[in-house]
Amino acid sequence: MLSSGLGKYLAPTALGAGYAMVKMLALQAVDSELAVVQDFTFQFLAGVLIGFAVRPVARMLYWTPLTATGVLAWLLLLVGPLGKLLERLVWRLPLDEAYWIRMLPDTAALIGVAVLAPLLIPSDVRQIHFRLLRGRMRYDCDRVGVLKLIGCGLGYPILFVAIHALITGDGNWTVTLTAGQEFLQHPELETMAALLALHGIVITVALWPVLSVFLRGSMELTAVLGSLVFVIAEFAPAFANFDQLDPFLLMDQVLEGLLRMFLFTLLVVLCFGRRLETPLQSGVFSR
């Protein structure tokens, strides 16, 4: 078994190898020249990081294999490719052919992770199926839940601007305030704010199925899910292209992503997380 002992290290490593192979094969299919210049080692190490980030979610929840694949694919694709797409729209970067050539292999690799994770990191108990999950989420999807979702969406632009200004200022409060003012005076501020709010809603919706059944304390949920969101959205893509990016720019990007994703995950956990002392209602799970 790859779920205990030495296997708990081998499983994420095997998942990393699967991620790298799927990505390189997909790259070869869409652009053989780009595949040649990609460093397999960095792709493999990025996959290992994803494997260790995915392991607690795949292992600690009592998913059936099909449900685990569906939920992980949902989470990884919303946080990863869709999130990156929204970020490019925020910064007005072109969605040209070069972007799609890189995005499609990333998407294929994440789908590969979602398929392989339940096989390499199986749960000891397999109780949570789609019908149960749907009942739990339908129970949560009331007026208060919708208001919380909107609140999380509105919170993301605030975190984005504050942390971006803080990292840009690098400890100099004058520069920090200037950077914040420049962002707020952007001529397309309303469009950028709407896209950032949509990004926050997308991340919240991605985490919602997991939070509906993951009974842990707020700090543990933030640590587990914050690590997963950060690795998928920021660290793994940056690490996979480590040899092609400026190190200082990479450090700023990763640090900004780390603060933003963990703080936003904490906000989502506080809104949608289930406390250990709150009993699950059996009627909901029987639906």
N, C-alpha and C positions, 0 to 999 in steps of 0.2 A: 504493500500500500504506500502511496505517496502522500499520506496525510498525517504521518506521525514519525518520530525519530528523525533519521537522516532524510527521509522522504519529504519532510516539510521544507527542506531547502532544495531538494532535487525537483520538486513539482514546479515551483516558480521558475527554476532554471530551464526546465523542459518547456514551460510556457513561453519563456523568452526565445528559445530556439524556434518554436512554432511561429511566434510573431515575426521574427526576422525572416524565416523562410517564406512565409506567405507574402510578406511585404516585398521581398526581393523578386519573387515569382510574378507578383502583380506589376512591379516596376518593369520587369523584363517584357511583360505583355504590352504595356502602354508606351514604353520608351526604353529601348534596349541600351541606348547611349547613356542615359541617366543612370540606369541600373549598374553600368560598369564603374562609374565614378563613386557610387555609394559604398561606404565602408561597412561591411557586414558586421564587424565587431561592435560598432556603435549601435547598429540596429538591434543586435542581440542583447547588449547591455540595457538598452532602452526597454526591450521586451521583458528582461528579468525584473527591472524596476516595476513594470506594470504587473508582472506576476506576483510579486510580493505585496503590491498594493491591493490586488484583487483577492488574494488568499483569504483574508479575514471575512470578507463578504460571502465568498463561495463556501467557506468552511464552517462558519459560525451560524449560518442560517440553514434551516432544515428544508432546503429546496428539493423538489423533484428535479431530475436532470433537465427536462424540457423547460421547466419554469426558470431554472437558473440561467440557461442559455438565453431565454427571451428577456429576462430582466437585466442581465449583464449587457446584452447587445443594446437594449434600450438606453441604459445608463452610459455606456461607453460612447455610443454614436452621438447622443445628444450633447454630452460634455465635450467630446473630442471634435469631430469634424464639423458639426453644426455650430458649436461654440466658436471655433476658429473662423468659420464663415461669417458669423456676426461680428467678430472682432475686425475682420478685414473691411466689412461695410462701415464700421464705426470710423476707422482711419482712412476711409475712401481709397483703399487699395484695389487695384483692378482684379476682376475675376476672369483672368485670361487663361489661355490654354496651358501655360506653365503651372498655374495654380491647380487646375483640375488634374493635371498629370501627377502632381504630388499628393493631392487629396485622395484620389481613388485608391492607390495602394495603402495609404494610412487607414482608410475605411475598411478595406479588405482584411488588413492585419488585425484590426480590432474585432471584426466579426469572427476571425479565426480564434482570437483569445476567448470570446464568449462561447464558442463551440467547444474548445479544448478544456476550459476551466472546470466544468463539472466532471469531466473524465479524469483529469489529473488531480483535482482537489475535491473529491466527493464529500458530501456531508454524511455523517453517521446515520442520521434520521432523515427520511424523505417524506415530509408531510405537507409542505406548502406547495399547493398547486395553483393553477391560474384561477379557478373558481373561487378558492379561498381568498386569494389576493384581490380579486375583483370585489368581493364582498367587503373586505376590509377598507379598500379605497373608496368604495361607494358610501360606506358609513362615514368616512372622513370628509367627503365632498359635499359639505353643506355651506350655508352662507358664511359661517365663520372661517371655514377652510378656504373659500374663495378670497375673502378679505385678507387672510394671512398670505395667500399666494401673491396677491397684488402688492401687499406690504413688502414682501421679499423682493419682488421685482423693482419696487421703488428704492429699496435699500441698496441694490447693487450699483446704480450710478453714483450714489453718494460715496460708497466705499472706493469705487474706481477712481473718482476725481481726487479724493483725499489721499489715497495711497500713491497715486501717480505723482501728485504734487510733492508729497513727502519724499519719495525716492529721487525725484528730479532735484529737489533742494539739497539733498545729501547733508542734512544737518543744519543748513543755513536757512533760518526761518524767513528771511527776506526773499530769498530765491523761491522757497516753497510757496509763499503767499503770491508771488508774482506768477509762478507756474499755474497755480489754481485760478488766478484771475484771468490769465490768458485762455485757459480752457473754457471758463465760464463766458468769456467774450467771443468765443468762436462763432462765426456767422451761421453755422449750421448746428448750433447747440441743441435745438429742439429735436432734430433728426437723430443726432448722436445719443441724446438722453433716452429717446424712445427705443433705439436699438440696444442700448445698455440695459434698459429695463426689461426688454424682451429676452436678452441674454440671461438676466437673473431669473426670470420666470422659467426659461428652458432648463437651467441647472436645477431649480427647485422641483420641477416636474420630473426630471431625471432621477432625483433622489427620493421622491415621494414613495414609490413602491417599496423601496428598501426600508425606509423609516416607518412604514405602516406595520411592519412585522419584526423589526429589529429592536428588541427590548434590552437596552443598555442605558447606563447613565449618560448625561449630556456630554461630559468630557470625553468619555470613551467613544461615543458616537462621533463627536467632532474629530477626534484623533484618527479614527478608522476611515470615515468618509471624507474628511478633509484631505488626508493623505492620498486617497484614491482620486479625488477630483483634481488635486494639485498635480499629481503625476500624469494623469491622462491629459489634462488641459494645457499644462505648462512645461513640466520637467522632461517628460519623455520626448515630446517633439523637439525641444531644445537640445537635449542630449543626443538624439539621433542625428542631429546636424551640427554637432559640436565642432567638427573640423572645418565647417564652412562659415562659422559666425565669429564676430569679434568677441573675445573673452569678456571684456568689460561690459559691452552691450548685453551679452548673454547673462552675466551676473545680475545686472539691473533688472532684466526681464524676469529672471527666475525669482529674485527676491520680491519684486512687485507682485508676481503671481502667487508666491507663497503666502504673503500677508493677505492679499485679497481673497484667495480661495478659502483659507482657513477661517478668516473672520466671517465670510459669507456663509460658509458651511455651519458655523456656530449659530448664525442667525436662523438658518433653515432648521437646524436641530431644535432650537428653542421654540420655534413655531410649530413644527410637525413631529418632533421626537416624542416617543412614548416612554414615560417613566416606568421604572421597574415595579413600583408599587401599584401601578394602575392595572387592574386585571383585564384581560381580554374577554370580551363578551362572547360566550359560546354561540349565541344566536347569530352573530355576525359571521362566524366561521362556518356555520352550517348552511349558509346561503349558497 
